[in-house]
Amino acid sequence: MLAHRFVPGKSRLARLDPADTGPFSGRDDPRVKRRLERAIETMVELQQRLVGEARHRLLIVLQAMDTGGKDGVIRRVIGPLDSRGCRVESFKAPNDDERSRDYLWRVHQRVPKSGEIVVFNRSHYEDVLVARVLGLAPPAAWKRRFEHIAAFEQMLHDEGTTLVKIFLHISKDEQKERLEARLRDPAKRWKFDEADLEMRARWSDFQAAYEDVLQKTSRPDAPWFVVPADRKWFRDLAVAELIAGTMKRLDPRYPEPRLDLTRVRVR
Amino acid sequence: MLAHRFVPGKSRLARLDPADTGPFSGRDDPRVKRRLERAIETMVELQQRLVGEARHRLLIVLQAMDTGGKDGVIRRVIGPLDSRGCRVESFKAPNDDERSRDYLWRVHQRVPKSGEIVVFNRSHYEDVLVARVLGLAPPAAWKRRFEHIAAFEQMLHDEGTTLVKIFLHISKDEQKERLEARLRDPAKRWKFDEADLEMRARWSDFQAAYEDVLQKTSRPDAPWFVVPADRKWFRDLAVAELIAGTMKRLDPRYPEPRLDLTRVRVR
């Protein structure tokens, strides 16, 4: 597997190389294109079965630093899926209605139903990341949230949801280049936000907060996967193969027809 | 306090008398009417502050056997509250949409927001009561739910919700009389459901399941209160004083005006 399955106590984020490209020398390696195509074909095929069977629920959590590639992954890896059985849910700063409930309220509402794949573009993890680094919640509050989140995800798992949590891991240098590209490119300039620079200034605080999240919330039933994401082509391939592999293990099957179809005549 | 705060390991449902009337000899005791009026006045008064302050969230869970008096309590004790800050949420058998998510999904959606009082008429506890007694979920599944529920309620508490869980405790004999009254009274006959008799036939299984619920899920931050409910007047008074007392402890206060109101002139 190209993604790194994070094992608390053994794995360390700081030791994982964001520029890793696994067995490939570069994007021109002919295996790269072939494997990406195959992984996406598998995803598309198995999603049809997932929808038909209407049993499994697949929740994919995507987290990353700014410019980490969440939108790119959603466009290139999730985009080919049939939107009738797949939703992307983006979590920005909570609105008034959301703030007047607990932080898991808006998240729980959007979990997948049977037969559905849901991708969280950011998630409840912001409530132990941004909330912590920017001091939006007191330490006693965000520390308790690790337990809430673990229990919430365990409940989802016990009741039939498969969770795959993905951290797109980029380096500080790579972020610099991407932010600069945003400033230069008229088609990307609108995405630039001064707040991104504030977040970037807290880079090491965020890395430490992510390390903590991975150590505390990667569990057998709700594992975290770290995807080296400095190289976009490697990132897309790693994510696509991770999701395709997860779907294969779910082994979704079309339901048996309820009628004896050999006796049905379409007139 | 007239309601019994259930302490796991010390309290036992089977030892609590559904016909208990505390210090009162009967409904004609003049203190009964006076105390009920005072409790409801307190609730109404404090609710105005609760809405104005928009900080606290109060969740009242009501559980009982059929005919236990949930509807009566809602009408007489909750009814006087201002509906702008108070909702009653009833949970019947889940519909298709609800069944295709985890059992806490529909429950979490309806929790109170800041300044609000929400009463659950039945609740997620049905998923460890009916689901267990009628065998709708395998034992491994409903047993895990005790942990999910404890964690869910703890999260609500940690994030600012006050929980009061009330079991209206009636005797099997009292239920018999009430079901017979339903059959006789043309205004109540529509409420009669054959399924009630099936549930009644499992009376002792349900009592054992409730005992288990109380032992396993009554915790300091989400306590259960057992209210003797054979006497409707006592039940209403006990619930009203329990809720009024809880609201007093929240001590809601009107927010300070943001302007200097002495300088405001209404022309």
Interface residues (C-beta under 8 A of the other chain):
Chain A: A54 R57 D97 S100 R101 D102 Y103 L104 W105 H108 Q109 V111 K113 S114 G115 A141 R144 E147 H148 A151 F152 Q154 M155 L156 D158 E159 G160 T161
Chain B: A54 R57 D97 S100 R101 D102 Y103 L104 W105 H108 Q109 V111 K113 S114 G115 A141 R144 E147 H148 A151 F152 Q154 M155 L156 D158 E159 G160 T161
